[in-house]
Amino acid sequence: MWKRRIEQCRRAPAYPAQAGVSISDIASRWGFLDMSHLSRASKRAVGAPPRRYR
């Protein structure tokens, strides 16, 4: 479940429709209320934080 949520947070910033949406807003939509938690979890799961994919 965590990996799926992390993957969605990783993919979302790359979509043109999400260009004006902050990483924090995307993260909270997927249940991550703390950006540092998302960043650490993303680095462990996919090797990079979601910001890198924007």
mmCIF entry with sequence, helices, sheets and N, C-alpha, C, O atoms, coordinates in Angstrom:
data_MODEL
# 
_entry.id   MODEL 
# 
_entity.id                         1 
_entity.type                       polymer 
_entity.pdbx_number_of_molecules   1 
# 
_entity_poly.entity_id                      1 
_entity_poly.type                           'polypeptide(L)' 
_entity_poly.nstd_linkage                   no 
_entity_poly.nstd_monomer                   no 
_entity_poly.pdbx_seq_one_letter_code       MWKRRIEQCRRAPAYPAQAGVSISDIASRWGFLDMSHLSRASKRAVGAPPRRYR 
_entity_poly.pdbx_seq_one_letter_code_can   MWKRRIEQCRRAPAYPAQAGVSISDIASRWGFLDMSHLSRASKRAVGAPPRRYR 
_entity_poly.pdbx_strand_id                 A 
# 
loop_
_entity_poly_seq.entity_id 
_entity_poly_seq.num 
_entity_poly_seq.mon_id 
_entity_poly_seq.hetero 
1 1  MET n 
1 2  TRP n 
1 3  LYS n 
1 4  ARG n 
1 5  ARG n 
1 6  ILE n 
1 7  GLU n 
1 8  GLN n 
1 9  CYS n 
1 10 ARG n 
1 11 ARG n 
1 12 ALA n 
1 13 PRO n 
1 14 ALA n 
1 15 TYR n 
1 16 PRO n 
1 17 ALA n 
1 18 GLN n 
1 19 ALA n 
1 20 GLY n 
1 21 VAL n 
1 22 SER n 
1 23 ILE n 
1 24 SER n 
1 25 ASP n 
1 26 ILE n 
1 27 ALA n 
1 28 SER n 
1 29 ARG n 
1 30 TRP n 
1 31 GLY n 
1 32 PHE n 
1 33 LEU n 
1 34 ASP n 
1 35 MET n 
1 36 SER n 
1 37 HIS n 
1 38 LEU n 
1 39 SER n 
1 40 ARG n 
1 41 ALA n 
1 42 SER n 
1 43 LYS n 
1 44 ARG n 
1 45 ALA n 
1 46 VAL n 
1 47 GLY n 
1 48 ALA n 
1 49 PRO n 
1 50 PRO n 
1 51 ARG n 
1 52 ARG n 
1 53 TYR n 
1 54 ARG n 
# 
_struct_asym.id          A 
_struct_asym.entity_id   1 
# 
loop_
_struct_conf.conf_type_id 
_struct_conf.id 
_struct_conf.pdbx_PDB_helix_id 
_struct_conf.beg_label_comp_id 
_struct_conf.beg_label_asym_id 
_struct_conf.beg_label_seq_id 
_struct_conf.pdbx_beg_PDB_ins_code 
_struct_conf.end_label_comp_id 
_struct_conf.end_label_asym_id 
_struct_conf.end_label_seq_id 
_struct_conf.pdbx_end_PDB_ins_code 
_struct_conf.beg_auth_comp_id 
_struct_conf.beg_auth_asym_id 
_struct_conf.beg_auth_seq_id 
_struct_conf.end_auth_comp_id 
_struct_conf.end_auth_asym_id 
_struct_conf.end_auth_seq_id 
_struct_conf.pdbx_PDB_helix_class 
_struct_conf.details 
_struct_conf.pdbx_PDB_helix_length 
HELX_P HELX_P1 AA1 TRP A 2  ? ARG A 11 ? TRP A 2  ARG A 11 1 ? 10 
HELX_P HELX_P2 AA2 ALA A 12 ? ALA A 14 ? ALA A 12 ALA A 14 5 ? 3  
HELX_P HELX_P3 AA3 PRO A 16 ? GLN A 18 ? PRO A 16 GLN A 18 5 ? 3  
HELX_P HELX_P4 AA4 ILE A 23 ? ARG A 29 ? ILE A 23 ARG A 29 1 ? 7  
HELX_P HELX_P5 AA5 MET A 35 ? VAL A 46 ? MET A 35 VAL A 46 1 ? 12 
HELX_P HELX_P6 AA6 PRO A 50 ? TYR A 53 ? PRO A 50 TYR A 53 5 ? 4  
# 
_struct_conf_type.id          HELX_P 
_struct_conf_type.criteria    ? 
_struct_conf_type.reference   ? 
# 
loop_
_atom_site.group_PDB 
_atom_site.id 
_atom_site.type_symbol 
_atom_site.label_atom_id 
_atom_site.label_alt_id 
_atom_site.label_comp_id 
_atom_site.label_asym_id 
_atom_site.label_entity_id 
_atom_site.label_seq_id 
_atom_site.pdbx_PDB_ins_code 
_atom_site.Cartn_x 
_atom_site.Cartn_y 
_atom_site.Cartn_z 
_atom_site.occupancy 
_atom_site.B_iso_or_equiv 
_atom_site.pdbx_formal_charge 
_atom_site.auth_seq_id 
_atom_site.auth_comp_id 
_atom_site.auth_asym_id 
_atom_site.auth_atom_id 
_atom_site.pdbx_PDB_model_num 
ATOM 1   N N  . MET A 1 1  ? 0.821  -1.196 0.000   1.00 0.00 ? 1  MET A N  1 
ATOM 2   C CA . MET A 1 1  ? 0.000  0.000  0.000   1.00 0.00 ? 1  MET A CA 1 
ATOM 3   C C  . MET A 1 1  ? 0.868  1.265  0.000   1.00 0.00 ? 1  MET A C  1 
ATOM 4   O O  . MET A 1 1  ? 0.618  2.192  -0.770  1.00 0.00 ? 1  MET A O  1 
ATOM 5   N N  . TRP A 1 2  ? 1.880  1.297  0.860   1.00 0.00 ? 2  TRP A N  1 
ATOM 6   C CA . TRP A 1 2  ? 2.757  2.471  0.923   1.00 0.00 ? 2  TRP A CA 1 
ATOM 7   C C  . TRP A 1 2  ? 3.428  2.717  -0.415  1.00 0.00 ? 2  TRP A C  1 
ATOM 8   O O  . TRP A 1 2  ? 3.494  3.852  -0.888  1.00 0.00 ? 2  TRP A O  1 
ATOM 9   N N  . LYS A 1 3  ? 3.920  1.662  -1.016  1.00 0.00 ? 3  LYS A N  1 
ATOM 10  C CA . LYS A 1 3  ? 4.645  1.827  -2.276  1.00 0.00 ? 3  LYS A CA 1 
ATOM 11  C C  . LYS A 1 3  ? 3.729  2.405  -3.361  1.00 0.00 ? 3  LYS A C  1 
ATOM 12  O O  . LYS A 1 3  ? 4.164  3.223  -4.171  1.00 0.00 ? 3  LYS A O  1 
ATOM 13  N N  . ARG A 1 4  ? 2.483  1.986  -3.373  1.00 0.00 ? 4  ARG A N  1 
ATOM 14  C CA . ARG A 1 4  ? 1.525  2.514  -4.352  1.00 0.00 ? 4  ARG A CA 1 
ATOM 15  C C  . ARG A 1 4  ? 1.291  4.007  -4.132  1.00 0.00 ? 4  ARG A C  1 
ATOM 16  O O  . ARG A 1 4  ? 1.266  4.780  -5.090  1.00 0.00 ? 4  ARG A O  1 
ATOM 17  N N  . ARG A 1 5  ? 1.122  4.408  -2.887  1.00 0.00 ? 5  ARG A N  1 
ATOM 18  C CA . ARG A 1 5  ? 0.911  5.827  -2.580  1.00 0.00 ? 5  ARG A CA 1 
ATOM 19  C C  . ARG A 1 5  ? 2.149  6.648  -2.933  1.00 0.00 ? 5  ARG A C  1 
ATOM 20  O O  . ARG A 1 5  ? 2.039  7.748  -3.475  1.00 0.00 ? 5  ARG A O  1 
ATOM 21  N N  . ILE A 1 6  ? 3.307  6.116  -2.626  1.00 0.00 ? 6  ILE A N  1 
ATOM 22  C CA . ILE A 1 6  ? 4.558  6.813  -2.965  1.00 0.00 ? 6  ILE A CA 1 
ATOM 23  C C  . ILE A 1 6  ? 4.676  6.952  -4.479  1.00 0.00 ? 6  ILE A C  1 
ATOM 24  O O  . ILE A 1 6  ? 5.063  8.008  -4.979  1.00 0.00 ? 6  ILE A O  1 
ATOM 25  N N  . GLU A 1 7  ? 4.349  5.905  -5.197  1.00 0.00 ? 7  GLU A N  1 
ATOM 26  C CA . GLU A 1 7  ? 4.425  5.940  -6.656  1.00 0.00 ? 7  GLU A CA 1 
ATOM 27  C C  . GLU A 1 7  ? 3.484  6.995  -7.232  1.00 0.00 ? 7  GLU A C  1 
ATOM 28  O O  . GLU A 1 7  ? 3.850  7.689  -8.180  1.00 0.00 ? 7  GLU A O  1 
ATOM 29  N N  . GLN A 1 8  ? 2.290  7.126  -6.683  1.00 0.00 ? 8  GLN A N  1 
ATOM 30  C CA . GLN A 1 8  ? 1.354  8.148  -7.146  1.00 0.00 ? 8  GLN A CA 1 
ATOM 31  C C  . GLN A 1 8  ? 1.901  9.551  -6.879  1.00 0.00 ? 8  GLN A C  1 
ATOM 32  O O  . GLN A 1 8  ? 1.751  10.450 -7.708  1.00 0.00 ? 8  GLN A O  1 
ATOM 33  N N  . CYS A 1 9  ? 2.527  9.730  -5.735  1.00 0.00 ? 9  CYS A N  1 
ATOM 34  C CA . CYS A 1 9  ? 3.133  11.031 -5.414  1.00 0.00 ? 9  CYS A CA 1 
ATOM 35  C C  . CYS A 1 9  ? 4.312  11.322 -6.330  1.00 0.00 ? 9  CYS A C  1 
ATOM 36  O O  . CYS A 1 9  ? 4.592  12.482 -6.631  1.00 0.00 ? 9  CYS A O  1 
ATOM 37  N N  . ARG A 1 10 ? 4.993  10.298 -6.766  1.00 0.00 ? 10 ARG A N  1 
ATOM 38  C CA . ARG A 1 10 ? 6.126  10.465 -7.670  1.00 0.00 ? 10 ARG A CA 1 
ATOM 39  C C  . ARG A 1 10 ? 5.645  10.820 -9.070  1.00 0.00 ? 10 ARG A C  1 
ATOM 40  O O  . ARG A 1 10 ? 6.240  11.674 -9.728  1.00 0.00 ? 10 ARG A O  1 
ATOM 41  N N  . ARG A 1 11 ? 4.591  10.185 -9.530  1.00 0.00 ? 11 ARG A N  1 
ATOM 42  C CA . ARG A 1 11 ? 4.095  10.400 -10.890 1.00 0.00 ? 11 ARG A CA 1 
ATOM 43  C C  . ARG A 1 11 ? 3.360  11.723 -11.076 1.00 0.00 ? 11 ARG A C  1 
ATOM 44  O O  . ARG A 1 11 ? 3.501  12.377 -12.109 1.00 0.00 ? 11 ARG A O  1 
ATOM 45  N N  . ALA A 1 12 ? 2.592  12.109 -10.095 1.00 0.00 ? 12 ALA A N  1 
ATOM 46  C CA . ALA A 1 12 ? 1.707  13.276 -10.232 1.00 0.00 ? 12 ALA A CA 1 
ATOM 47  C C  . ALA A 1 12 ? 2.418  14.554 -10.674 1.00 0.00 ? 12 ALA A C  1 
ATOM 48  O O  . ALA A 1 12 ? 1.893  15.241 -11.551 1.00 0.00 ? 12 ALA A O  1 
ATOM 49  N N  . PRO A 1 13 ? 3.572  14.915 -10.128 1.00 0.00 ? 13 PRO A N  1 
ATOM 50  C CA . PRO A 1 13 ? 4.200  16.176 -10.542 1.00 0.00 ? 13 PRO A CA 1 
ATOM 51  C C  . PRO A 1 13 ? 4.598  16.222 -12.017 1.00 0.00 ? 13 PRO A C  1 
ATOM 52  O O  . PRO A 1 13 ? 4.766  17.310 -12.569 1.00 0.00 ? 13 PRO A O  1 
ATOM 53  N N  . ALA A 1 14 ? 4.749  15.091 -12.652 1.00 0.00 ? 14 ALA A N  1 
ATOM 54  C CA . ALA A 1 14 ? 5.155  15.060 -14.055 1.00 0.00 ? 14 ALA A CA 1 
ATOM 55  C C  . ALA A 1 14 ? 4.004  15.365 -15.015 1.00 0.00 ? 14 ALA A C  1 
ATOM 56  O O  . ALA A 1 14 ? 4.249  15.708 -16.172 1.00 0.00 ? 14 ALA A O  1 
ATOM 57  N N  . TYR A 1 15 ? 2.760  15.248 -14.560 1.00 0.00 ? 15 TYR A N  1 
ATOM 58  C CA . TYR A 1 15 ? 1.603  15.502 -15.416 1.00 0.00 ? 15 TYR A CA 1 
ATOM 59  C C  . TYR A 1 15 ? 1.397  17.004 -15.602 1.00 0.00 ? 15 TYR A C  1 
ATOM 60  O O  . TYR A 1 15 ? 1.423  17.762 -14.632 1.00 0.00 ? 15 TYR A O  1 
ATOM 61  N N  . PRO A 1 16 ? 1.193  17.431 -16.839 1.00 0.00 ? 16 PRO A N  1 
ATOM 62  C CA . PRO A 1 16 ? 0.972  18.862 -17.093 1.00 0.00 ? 16 PRO A CA 1 
ATOM 63  C C  . PRO A 1 16 ? -0.194 19.453 -16.295 1.00 0.00 ? 16 PRO A C  1 
ATOM 64  O O  . PRO A 1 16 ? -0.134 20.616 -15.894 1.00 0.00 ? 16 PRO A O  1 
ATOM 65  N N  . ALA A 1 17 ? -1.230 18.687 -16.063 1.00 0.00 ? 17 ALA A N  1 
ATOM 66  C CA . ALA A 1 17 ? -2.391 19.186 -15.310 1.00 0.00 ? 17 ALA A CA 1 
ATOM 67  C C  . ALA A 1 17 ? -2.045 19.475 -13.854 1.00 0.00 ? 17 ALA A C  1 
ATOM 68  O O  . ALA A 1 17 ? -2.767 20.206 -13.177 1.00 0.00 ? 17 ALA A O  1 
ATOM 69  N N  . GLN A 1 18 ? -0.957 18.911 -13.376 1.00 0.00 ? 18 GLN A N  1 
ATOM 70  C CA . GLN A 1 18 ? -0.539 19.100 -11.990 1.00 0.00 ? 18 GLN A CA 1 
ATOM 71  C C  . GLN A 1 18 ? 0.540  20.182 -11.857 1.00 0.00 ? 18 GLN A C  1 
ATOM 72  O O  . GLN A 1 18 ? 1.098  20.362 -10.775 1.00 0.00 ? 18 GLN A O  1 
ATOM 73  N N  . ALA A 1 19 ? 0.832  20.888 -12.924 1.00 0.00 ? 19 ALA A N  1 
ATOM 74  C CA . ALA A 1 19 ? 1.912  21.878 -12.924 1.00 0.00 ? 19 ALA A CA 1 
ATOM 75  C C  . ALA A 1 19 ? 1.742  22.947 -11.848 1.00 0.00 ? 19 ALA A C  1 
ATOM 76  O O  . ALA A 1 19 ? 2.730  23.385 -11.258 1.00 0.00 ? 19 ALA A O  1 
ATOM 77  N N  . GLY A 1 20 ? 0.521  23.370 -11.584 1.00 0.00 ? 20 GLY A N  1 
ATOM 78  C CA . GLY A 1 20 ? 0.295  24.415 -10.595 1.00 0.00 ? 20 GLY A CA 1 
ATOM 79  C C  . GLY A 1 20 ? 0.014  23.905 -9.194  1.00 0.00 ? 20 GLY A C  1 
ATOM 80  O O  . GLY A 1 20 ? -0.243 24.694 -8.284  1.00 0.00 ? 20 GLY A O  1 
ATOM 81  N N  . VAL A 1 21 ? 0.061  22.596 -9.014  1.00 0.00 ? 21 VAL A N  1 
ATOM 82  C CA . VAL A 1 21 ? -0.252 21.993 -7.719  1.00 0.00 ? 21 VAL A CA 1 
ATOM 83  C C  . VAL A 1 21 ? 1.053  21.723 -6.966  1.00 0.00 ? 21 VAL A C  1 
ATOM 84  O O  . VAL A 1 21 ? 1.993  21.154 -7.520  1.00 0.00 ? 21 VAL A O  1 
ATOM 85  N N  . SER A 1 22 ? 1.096  22.132 -5.713  1.00 0.00 ? 22 SER A N  1 
ATOM 86  C CA . SER A 1 22 ? 2.330  21.938 -4.943  1.00 0.00 ? 22 SER A CA 1 
ATOM 87  C C  . SER A 1 22 ? 2.530  20.465 -4.582  1.00 0.00 ? 22 SER A C  1 
ATOM 88  O O  . SER A 1 22 ? 1.574  19.692 -4.514  1.00 0.00 ? 22 SER A O  1 
ATOM 89  N N  . ILE A 1 23 ? 3.767  20.101 -4.356  1.00 0.00 ? 23 ILE A N  1 
ATOM 90  C CA . ILE A 1 23 ? 4.093  18.739 -3.934  1.00 0.00 ? 23 ILE A CA 1 
ATOM 91  C C  . ILE A 1 23 ? 3.390  18.437 -2.614  1.00 0.00 ? 23 ILE A C  1 
ATOM 92  O O  . ILE A 1 23 ? 2.929  17.316 -2.399  1.00 0.00 ? 23 ILE A O  1 
ATOM 93  N N  . SER A 1 24 ? 3.307  19.418 -1.740  1.00 0.00 ? 24 SER A N  1 
ATOM 94  C CA . SER A 1 24 ? 2.620  19.238 -0.454  1.00 0.00 ? 24 SER A CA 1 
ATOM 95  C C  . SER A 1 24 ? 1.150  18.886 -0.652  1.00 0.00 ? 24 SER A C  1 
ATOM 96  O O  . SER A 1 24 ? 0.622  18.019 0.044   1.00 0.00 ? 24 SER A O  1 
ATOM 97  N N  . ASP A 1 25 ? 0.489  19.547 -1.590  1.00 0.00 ? 25 ASP A N  1 
ATOM 98  C CA . ASP A 1 25 ? -0.922 19.252 -1.868  1.00 0.00 ? 25 ASP A CA 1 
ATOM 99  C C  . ASP A 1 25 ? -1.085 17.853 -2.455  1.00 0.00 ? 25 ASP A C  1 
ATOM 100 O O  . ASP A 1 25 ? -1.998 17.117 -2.082  1.00 0.00 ? 25 ASP A O  1 
ATOM 101 N N  . ILE A 1 26 ? -0.213 17.504 -3.354  1.00 0.00 ? 26 ILE A N  1 
ATOM 102 C CA . ILE A 1 26 ? -0.254 16.154 -3.937  1.00 0.00 ? 26 ILE A CA 1 
ATOM 103 C C  . ILE A 1 26 ? -0.044 15.114 -2.840  1.00 0.00 ? 26 ILE A C  1 
ATOM 104 O O  . ILE A 1 26 ? -0.760 14.115 -2.770  1.00 0.00 ? 26 ILE A O  1 
ATOM 105 N N  . ALA A 1 27 ? 0.937  15.361 -1.995  1.00 0.00 ? 27 ALA A N  1 
ATOM 106 C CA . ALA A 1 27 ? 1.246  14.420 -0.907  1.00 0.00 ? 27 ALA A CA 1 
ATOM 107 C C  . ALA A 1 27 ? 0.059  14.256 0.037   1.00 0.00 ? 27 ALA A C  1 
ATOM 108 O O  . ALA A 1 27 ? -0.263 13.137 0.436   1.00 0.00 ? 27 ALA A O  1 
ATOM 109 N N  . SER A 1 28 ? -0.587 15.349 0.394   1.00 0.00 ? 28 SER A N  1 
ATOM 110 C CA . SER A 1 28 ? -1.704 15.239 1.332   1.00 0.00 ? 28 SER A CA 1 
ATOM 111 C C  . SER A 1 28 ? -2.887 14.511 0.709   1.00 0.00 ? 28 SER A C  1 
ATOM 112 O O  . SER A 1 28 ? -3.636 13.838 1.417   1.00 0.00 ? 28 SER A O  1 
ATOM 113 N N  . ARG A 1 29 ? -3.066 14.633 -0.600  1.00 0.00 ? 29 ARG A N  1 
ATOM 114 C CA . ARG A 1 29 ? -4.127 13.880 -1.286  1.00 0.00 ? 29 ARG A CA 1 
ATOM 115 C C  . ARG A 1 29 ? -3.916 12.376 -1.151  1.00 0.00 ? 29 ARG A C  1 
ATOM 116 O O  . ARG A 1 29 ? -4.874 11.604 -1.124  1.00 0.00 ? 29 ARG A O  1 
ATOM 117 N N  . TRP A 1 30 ? -2.660 11.974 -1.067  1.00 0.00 ? 30 TRP A N  1 
ATOM 118 C CA . TRP A 1 30 ? -2.329 10.546 -0.970  1.00 0.00 ? 30 TRP A CA 1 
ATOM 119 C C  . TRP A 1 30 ? -2.029 10.129 0.459   1.00 0.00 ? 30 TRP A C  1 
ATOM 120 O O  . TRP A 1 30 ? -1.500 9.041  0.683   1.00 0.00 ? 30 TRP A O  1 
ATOM 121 N N  . GLY A 1 31 ? -2.357 10.978 1.434   1.00 0.00 ? 31 GLY A N  1 
ATOM 122 C CA . GLY A 1 31 ? -2.264 10.582 2.834   1.00 0.00 ? 31 GLY A CA 1 
ATOM 123 C C  . GLY A 1 31 ? -0.968 10.896 3.541   1.00 0.00 ? 31 GLY A C  1 
ATOM 124 O O  . GLY A 1 31 ? -0.767 10.457 4.674   1.00 0.00 ? 31 GLY A O  1 
ATOM 125 N N  . PHE A 1 32 ? -0.089 11.638 2.915   1.00 0.00 ? 32 PHE A N  1 
ATOM 126 C CA . PHE A 1 32 ? 1.162  12.033 3.556   1.00 0.00 ? 32 PHE A CA 1 
ATOM 127 C C  . PHE A 1 32 ? 0.994  13.462 4.068   1.00 0.00 ? 32 PHE A C  1 
ATOM 128 O O  . PHE A 1 32 ? 0.973  14.407 3.279   1.00 0.00 ? 32 PHE A O  1 
ATOM 129 N N  . LEU A 1 33 ? 0.876  13.618 5.367   1.00 0.00 ? 33 LEU A N  1 
ATOM 130 C CA . LEU A 1 33 ? 0.666  14.939 5.943   1.00 0.00 ? 33 LEU A CA 1 
ATOM 131 C C  . LEU A 1 33 ? 1.977  15.626 6.297   1.00 0.00 ? 33 LEU A C  1 
ATOM 132 O O  . LEU A 1 33 ? 2.000  16.826 6.568   1.00 0.00 ? 33 LEU A O  1 
ATOM 133 N N  . ASP A 1 34 ? 3.044  14.882 6.294   1.00 0.00 ? 34 ASP A N  1 
ATOM 134 C CA . ASP A 1 34 ? 4.357  15.406 6.641   1.00 0.00 ? 34 ASP A CA 1 
ATOM 135 C C  . ASP A 1 34 ? 5.286  15.213 5.440   1.00 0.00 ? 34 ASP A C  1 
ATOM 136 O O  . ASP A 1 34 ? 5.582  14.082 5.054   1.00 0.00 ? 34 ASP A O  1 
ATOM 137 N N  . MET A 1 35 ? 5.739  16.311 4.859   1.00 0.00 ? 35 MET A N  1 
ATOM 138 C CA . MET A 1 35 ? 6.586  16.229 3.669   1.00 0.00 ? 35 MET A CA 1 
ATOM 139 C C  . MET A 1 35 ? 7.895  15.501 3.919   1.00 0.00 ? 35 MET A C  1 
ATOM 140 O O  . MET A 1 35 ? 8.392  14.808 3.031   1.00 0.00 ? 35 MET A O  1 
ATOM 141 N N  . SER A 1 36 ? 8.459  15.642 5.098   1.00 0.00 ? 36 SER A N  1 
ATOM 142 C CA . SER A 1 36 ? 9.721  14.945 5.369   1.00 0.00 ? 36 SER A CA 1 
ATOM 143 C C  . SER A 1 36 ? 9.504  13.434 5.382   1.00 0.00 ? 36 SER A C  1 
ATOM 144 O O  . SER A 1 36 ? 10.378 12.676 4.960   1.00 0.00 ? 36 SER A O  1 
ATOM 145 N N  . HIS A 1 37 ? 8.350  12.998 5.863   1.00 0.00 ? 37 HIS A N  1 
ATOM 146 C CA . HIS A 1 37 ? 8.030  11.569 5.854   1.00 0.00 ? 37 HIS A CA 1 
ATOM 147 C C  . HIS A 1 37 ? 7.927  11.063 4.414   1.00 0.00 ? 37 HIS A C  1 
ATOM 148 O O  . HIS A 1 37 ? 8.482  10.016 4.082   1.00 0.00 ? 37 HIS A O  1 
ATOM 149 N N  . LEU A 1 38 ? 7.221  11.802 3.562   1.00 0.00 ? 38 LEU A N  1 
ATOM 150 C CA . LEU A 1 38 ? 7.105  11.422 2.160   1.00 0.00 ? 38 LEU A CA 1 
ATOM 151 C C  . LEU A 1 38 ? 8.471  11.389 1.498   1.00 0.00 ? 38 LEU A C  1 
ATOM 152 O O  . LEU A 1 38 ? 8.783  10.452 0.763   1.00 0.00 ? 38 LEU A O  1 
ATOM 153 N N  . SER A 1 39 ? 9.277  12.390 1.748   1.00 0.00 ? 39 SER A N  1 
ATOM 154 C CA . SER A 1 39 ? 10.589 12.461 1.125   1.00 0.00 ? 39 SER A CA 1 
ATOM 155 C C  . SER A 1 39 ? 11.460 11.268 1.509   1.00 0.00 ? 39 SER A C  1 
ATOM 156 O O  . SER A 1 39 ? 12.099 10.657 0.652   1.00 0.00 ? 39 SER A O  1 
ATOM 157 N N  . ARG A 1 40 ? 11.481 10.939 2.799   1.00 0.00 ? 40 ARG A N  1 
ATOM 158 C CA . ARG A 1 40 ? 12.283 9.780  3.254   1.00 0.00 ? 40 ARG A CA 1 
ATOM 159 C C  . ARG A 1 40 ? 11.745 8.478  2.675   1.00 0.00 ? 40 ARG A C  1 
ATOM 160 O O  . ARG A 1 40 ? 12.514 7.636  2.210   1.00 0.00 ? 40 ARG A O  1 
ATOM 161 N N  . ALA A 1 41 ? 10.433 8.314  2.705   1.00 0.00 ? 41 ALA A N  1 
ATOM 162 C CA . ALA A 1 41 ? 9.821  7.085  2.191   1.00 0.00 ? 41 ALA A CA 1 
ATOM 163 C C  . ALA A 1 41 ? 10.063 6.948  0.691   1.00 0.00 ? 41 ALA A C  1 
ATOM 164 O O  . ALA A 1 41 ? 10.336 5.852  0.201   1.00 0.00 ? 41 ALA A O  1 
ATOM 165 N N  . SER A 1 42 ? 9.965  8.043  -0.028  1.00 0.00 ? 42 SER A N  1 
ATOM 166 C CA . SER A 1 42 ? 10.194 8.023  -1.463  1.00 0.00 ? 42 SER A CA 1 
ATOM 167 C C  . SER A 1 42 ? 11.644 7.687  -1.791  1.00 0.00 ? 42 SER A C  1 
ATOM 168 O O  . SER A 1 42 ? 11.912 6.903  -2.701  1.00 0.00 ? 42 SER A O  1 
ATOM 169 N N  . LYS A 1 43 ? 12.562 8.270  -1.062  1.00 0.00 ? 43 LYS A N  1 
ATOM 170 C CA . LYS A 1 43 ? 13.980 7.976  -1.300  1.00 0.00 ? 43 LYS A CA 1 
ATOM 171 C C  . LYS A 1 43 ? 14.272 6.499  -1.076  1.00 0.00 ? 43 LYS A C  1 
ATOM 172 O O  . LYS A 1 43 ? 15.040 5.893  -1.823  1.00 0.00 ? 43 LYS A O  1 
ATOM 173 N N  . ARG A 1 44 ? 13.651 5.914  -0.035  1.00 0.00 ? 44 ARG A N  1 
ATOM 174 C CA . ARG A 1 44 ? 13.856 4.479  0.226   1.00 0.00 ? 44 ARG A CA 1 
ATOM 175 C C  . ARG A 1 44 ? 13.223 3.620  -0.866  1.00 0.00 ? 44 ARG A C  1 
ATOM 176 O O  . ARG A 1 44 ? 13.818 2.635  -1.304  1.00 0.00 ? 44 ARG A O  1 
ATOM 177 N N  . ALA A 1 45 ? 12.034 3.984  -1.304  1.00 0.00 ? 45 ALA A N  1 
ATOM 178 C CA . ALA A 1 45 ? 11.282 3.152  -2.244  1.00 0.00 ? 45 ALA A CA 1 
ATOM 179 C C  . ALA A 1 45 ? 11.756 3.287  -3.691  1.00 0.00 ? 45 ALA A C  1 
ATOM 180 O O  . ALA A 1 45 ? 11.903 2.284  -4.390  1.00 0.00 ? 45 ALA A O  1 
ATOM 181 N N  . VAL A 1 46 ? 11.992 4.508  -4.138  1.00 0.00 ? 46 VAL A N  1 
ATOM 182 C CA . VAL A 1 46 ? 12.315 4.718  -5.557  1.00 0.00 ? 46 VAL A CA 1 
ATOM 183 C C  . VAL A 1 46 ? 13.630 5.451  -5.792  1.00 0.00 ? 46 VAL A C  1 
ATOM 184 O O  . VAL A 1 46 ? 14.017 5.685  -6.937  1.00 0.00 ? 46 VAL A O  1 
ATOM 185 N N  . GLY A 1 47 ? 14.308 5.809  -4.727  1.00 0.00 ? 47 GLY A N  1 
ATOM 186 C CA . GLY A 1 47 ? 15.623 6.413  -4.870  1.00 0.00 ? 47 GLY A CA 1 
ATOM 187 C C  . GLY A 1 47 ? 15.676 7.923  -5.002  1.00 0.00 ? 47 GLY A C  1 
ATOM 188 O O  . GLY A 1 47 ? 16.761 8.499  -5.081  1.00 0.00 ? 47 GLY A O  1 
ATOM 189 N N  . ALA A 1 48 ? 14.515 8.575  -5.027  1.00 0.00 ? 48 ALA A N  1 
ATOM 190 C CA . ALA A 1 48 ? 14.510 10.033 -5.181  1.00 0.00 ? 48 ALA A CA 1 
ATOM 191 C C  . ALA A 1 48 ? 13.225 10.611 -4.597  1.00 0.00 ? 48 ALA A C  1 
ATOM 192 O O  . ALA A 1 48 ? 12.197 9.934  -4.555  1.00 0.00 ? 48 ALA A O  1 
ATOM 193 N N  . PRO A 1 49 ? 13.284 11.864 -4.145  1.00 0.00 ? 49 PRO A N  1 
ATOM 194 C CA . PRO A 1 49 ? 12.068 12.514 -3.641  1.00 0.00 ? 49 PRO A CA 1 
ATOM 195 C C  . PRO A 1 49 ? 11.146 12.904 -4.805  1.00 0.00 ? 49 PRO A C  1 
ATOM 196 O O  . PRO A 1 49 ? 11.618 13.043 -5.933  1.00 0.00 ? 49 PRO A O  1 
ATOM 197 N N  . PRO A 1 50 ? 9.855  13.080 -4.554  1.00 0.00 ? 50 PRO A N  1 
ATOM 198 C CA . PRO A 1 50 ? 8.908  13.431 -5.618  1.00 0.00 ? 50 PRO A CA 1 
ATOM 199 C C  . PRO A 1 50 ? 9.254  14.724 -6.368  1.00 0.00 ? 50 PRO A C  1 
ATOM 200 O O  . PRO A 1 50 ? 8.967  14.836 -7.560  1.00 0.00 ? 50 PRO A O  1 
ATOM 201 N N  . ARG A 1 51 ? 9.858  15.686 -5.695  1.00 0.00 ? 51 ARG A N  1 
ATOM 202 C CA . ARG A 1 51 ? 10.212 16.956 -6.360  1.00 0.00 ? 51 ARG A CA 1 
ATOM 203 C C  . ARG A 1 51 ? 11.110 16.739 -7.583  1.00 0.00 ? 51 ARG A C  1 
ATOM 204 O O  . ARG A 1 51 ? 11.039 17.491 -8.555  1.00 0.00 ? 51 ARG A O  1 
ATOM 205 N N  . ARG A 1 52 ? 11.927 15.738 -7.526  1.00 0.00 ? 52 ARG A N  1 
ATOM 206 C CA . ARG A 1 52 ? 12.867 15.473 -8.607  1.00 0.00 ? 52 ARG A CA 1 
ATOM 207 C C  . ARG A 1 52 ? 12.157 15.190 -9.931  1.00 0.00 ? 52 ARG A C  1 
ATOM 208 O O  . ARG A 1 52 ? 12.727 15.419 -10.998 1.00 0.00 ? 52 ARG A O  1 
ATOM 209 N N  . TYR A 1 53 ? 10.937 14.700 -9.871  1.00 0.00 ? 53 TYR A N  1 
ATOM 210 C CA . TYR A 1 53 ? 10.216 14.334 -11.082 1.00 0.00 ? 53 TYR A CA 1 
ATOM 211 C C  . TYR A 1 53 ? 9.418  15.464 -11.688 1.00 0.00 ? 53 TYR A C  1 
ATOM 212 O O  . TYR A 1 53 ? 8.841  15.304 -12.763 1.00 0.00 ? 53 TYR A O  1 
ATOM 213 N N  . ARG A 1 54 ? 9.373  16.603 -11.025 1.00 0.00 ? 54 ARG A N  1 
ATOM 214 C CA . ARG A 1 54 ? 8.663  17.751 -11.589 1.00 0.00 ? 54 ARG A CA 1 
ATOM 215 C C  . ARG A 1 54 ? 9.514  18.309 -12.690 1.00 0.00 ? 54 ARG A C  1 
ATOM 216 O O  . ARG A 1 54 ? 9.133  19.290 -13.328 1.00 0.00 ? 54 ARG A O  1 
# 
